């Protein structure tokens, strides 16, 4: 499966590497210059923008910090939403207000896109190992 990852910080970088190790083709971008190129040198695909990653992938995972950054990832210049194919999935890994998240789900649904609110925890070391906890029953 082709998976886009937007945000290659401590958590996103680990998630992207874990996805790549699991055999997925990972298209990644980051706001910091050179970070996506470094990821590509390790076997991923560097993208210049969320839109570029979204055009190539069925799933786009956003690992940014805030609601404002998610808004930019989706609807800013070169945002992912307009580039995603109908039926594609947007996975939002930030911790945001539940009402904001529900409104974002409705907004994407109106565009024919699926939305998964999947906030993460566990730290960078666990993300790099592919061991991010999966819900309340996780250790």
N, C-alpha and C positions, 0 to 999 in steps of 0.2 A: 504494500500500500504506500502511496505517496502522502506524506504528512508535512504540513508547513508548521514551523515553529517561529513565532515572532517574540523576540526577547531572549537573548542568549546569556543572561546574567547567571548568577550562582544556581538558581533553580532551573531556568530554561535551558541553560547549557547542558546541565546534567540530564534533563529529560530528553533533549535532542540526541545526545550521545547514546542514551539507553535505547531510544527508538531505532537509531542506526544499528546498534549492536543486535537488536532483535530482527534485523533484516529489512526494515522499512527504508524507503528512499526519502531522506529528510531534506526539505528545502527550508532554509533558515535566513532570517534577517535580523538585524539589530541596529539600533540608532547610533551606536558607537562605531566610528570608522574602523574598518579592518577586522572586526570580530567575525562577521560572516565568512570572510575569506579564510580566516584561521580555521573555522569549522569545516569549510570545504576542503582545506588541505588535509584534514583528518578523515575525509570520506563523505562529507555531506555535500549539499549543493547550496552555494551562496546566492542569495537574492538581494536585490537593491531595495526592495520595498515589500510591504505586506501584500500589495496587489500582485506583484510578481510571484510570490509564494502561492497565493490563492489561486491564480490561474492554472498552476501546475498540480494542485492537490485536492483530494476529496475531503480532507480534514485539515483545519487550521487551528493550531493551539496558540493562544495568546498568554504569554507569561510576563506581563508587565505589572506595574505597581498599583495604578489607580484607575478609577472610572474615567477620568479625563484622558488618560493614555489609551484606554480601551476604545473610547470614542474616536480618537485619532487613528488607531490601528484599523478600525472598521470604516470610518467615514471621512477621515482626513484626506489630504492630497495623497494619492497613491494608496488609498485604503483598500482593505481586503473585500469588504462587502460587495461592492460593484463588480469585482472580478471573480467572485465565487460562482460556480455553477449551481443552479437550483438543485436542492437535495443535499448539498454539501453541508458539512457540520463545522460549526465554530465552537471551540472549547475555550471557555474563559476561566483562567486559573487564579484570578485575583480575588481578594476578599473585598466585596463591595456590599452596599446596602441591598437587602433582598428585594425591595420595591424597585430599585434601579435595575437590578438584574431581570426582574419580571418584565419591565418595560422594554429592555433590550431584546429579550426573547420575542416579544410581540412585534417589535420593529423588524427583526430579522425574519420572523415567520411570514410577515407581509411580503417579503422579498423571495419567499420560497426556500429559505435557509433554515437549517436546524441549529439549535443553540443548546449547549450543555454548560451549566454553571458548575464548575469543578474546582473550587478553591483548594489550594495545596498547603501542606505543612510538612515538616520533617527535616528541613535544613539541606544545605548544599551537598554535604557528603552523602546523605541518603539519596538525594536526587541523582547524583553521579553514579550510584550503584544500582539505580532503578528500584529503590526501596521506599518510595514516598508512600505514607500511609493511605489506605483506601477506605475512608469513612470511619464511623465511630467504633467499629469492631476491630480496627487495625491496632497492632501493638504500638 
